Amino acid sequence: MRVVLIMTTTADGFISKDPSDPAVFAHGYDELLFSEKTLEIGTVVMGLNAYRLLPHPFDGRLNIVMSTSPNVAEGIPGTLEFFSGSPQELIDSLEKRGISELAVIGGGQVNASFLVEGLVDEIYLMIAPYLFGQGLSLASGFDLETSLKLVDERRLGENAILLHYEVVK
Ligand SMILES: NC(=O)c1ccc[n+]([C@@H]2O[C@H](COP(=O)([O-])OP(=O)(O)OC[C@H]3O[C@@H](n4cnc5c(N)ncnc54)[C@H](OP(=O)(O)O)[C@@H]3O)[C@@H](O)[C@H]2O)c1
């Protein structure tokens, strides 16, 4: 499974102010890469907090929501599925269905739970021109020591930057 983390942060490394913040700052920058990459990959996984802030699941993609108390009734087969289990168990179950690529799209807890298990292969990081001073970091709640190799970087619009990393394993 190729696992790609796609995220927008402020210049000081925050993805939002708190778990209920819809991170509007990221939206303009997301559009520059997020749709293209996630449509290409086809399957996205997010945490329950991130999902609850969306107006609707992402069109044209299989949306998977991680939660320890999944609301299966809310699911729409092939479009919106809830998963209770570890990131590795999710990957195993997707592979059994013939899915070979997965985009991890936040929030901080889900990002961290994939990173801490060494399951992320690549990261597309959009750095938006904001400072928050405090908030949720890209990977929250785990002690990480993840080493990255920069494979590409480019400007996004006037003030943002895209960094493409491979995770060193
Ligand atoms: N800047 C950006 O690009 C960006 C992108 C996405 C989201 N965000 C922001 O991120 C924030 C939300 O992040 P967050 O860290 O608070 O929460 P989150 O990762 O979205 O969701 C956390 C919840 O997801 C479930 N979960 C997470 N990891 C799990 C795992 N490994 N196994 C099972 N369940 C798991 C748990 O739900 P249960 O309680 O049900 O167990 C947990 O309480 C929001 O403010 C949002 O706007 C920003």
The ligand as a Gaussian input file, in Angstrom:
#p B3LYP/6-31G(d) Opt

LIG

0 1
 N       -5.029000      21.995000       7.891000
 C       -5.505000      20.931000       7.301000
 O       -5.122000      20.605000       6.155000
 C       -6.497000      20.059000       8.032000
 C       -6.948000      18.881000       7.434000
 C       -7.838000      18.082000       8.132000
 C       -8.269000      18.452000       9.397000
 N       -7.817000      19.592000       9.944000
 C       -8.231000      19.982000      11.304000
 O       -7.903000      18.946000      12.212000
 C       -8.731000      19.088000      13.356000
 C       -9.189000      17.718000      13.811000
 O       -8.056000      16.983000      14.191000
 P       -8.009000      16.126000      15.552000
 O       -6.593000      15.745000      15.798000
 O       -8.760000      16.865000      16.602000
 O       -8.910000      14.866000      15.235000
 P       -9.000000      13.762000      14.074000
 O       -7.717000      13.072000      13.888000
 O       -9.692000      14.340000      12.902000
 O      -10.093000      12.789000      14.770000
 C       -9.844000      12.239000      16.022000
 C      -10.849000      11.162000      16.277000
 O      -10.793000      10.211000      15.227000
 C      -10.800000       8.898000      15.767000
 N       -9.465000       8.330000      15.514000
 C       -8.333000       8.986000      15.236000
 N       -7.322000       8.129000      15.063000
 C       -7.851000       6.917000      15.217000
 C       -7.309000       5.625000      15.154000
 N       -6.032000       5.414000      14.861000
 N       -8.120000       4.589000      15.384000
 C       -9.426000       4.780000      15.661000
 N      -10.008000       5.996000      15.744000
 C       -9.208000       7.041000      15.516000
 C      -11.128000       9.035000      17.230000
 O      -12.538000       9.057000      17.270000
 P      -13.361000       8.325000      18.472000
 O      -13.419000       9.353000      19.517000
 O      -14.671000       7.993000      17.865000
 O      -12.608000       7.129000      18.868000
 C      -10.560000      10.397000      17.567000
 O      -11.213000      11.006000      18.650000
 C       -9.878000      20.008000      12.971000
 O       -9.706000      21.264000      13.588000
 C       -9.722000      20.141000      11.458000
 O      -10.158000      21.397000      10.944000
 C       -6.952000      20.413000       9.293000

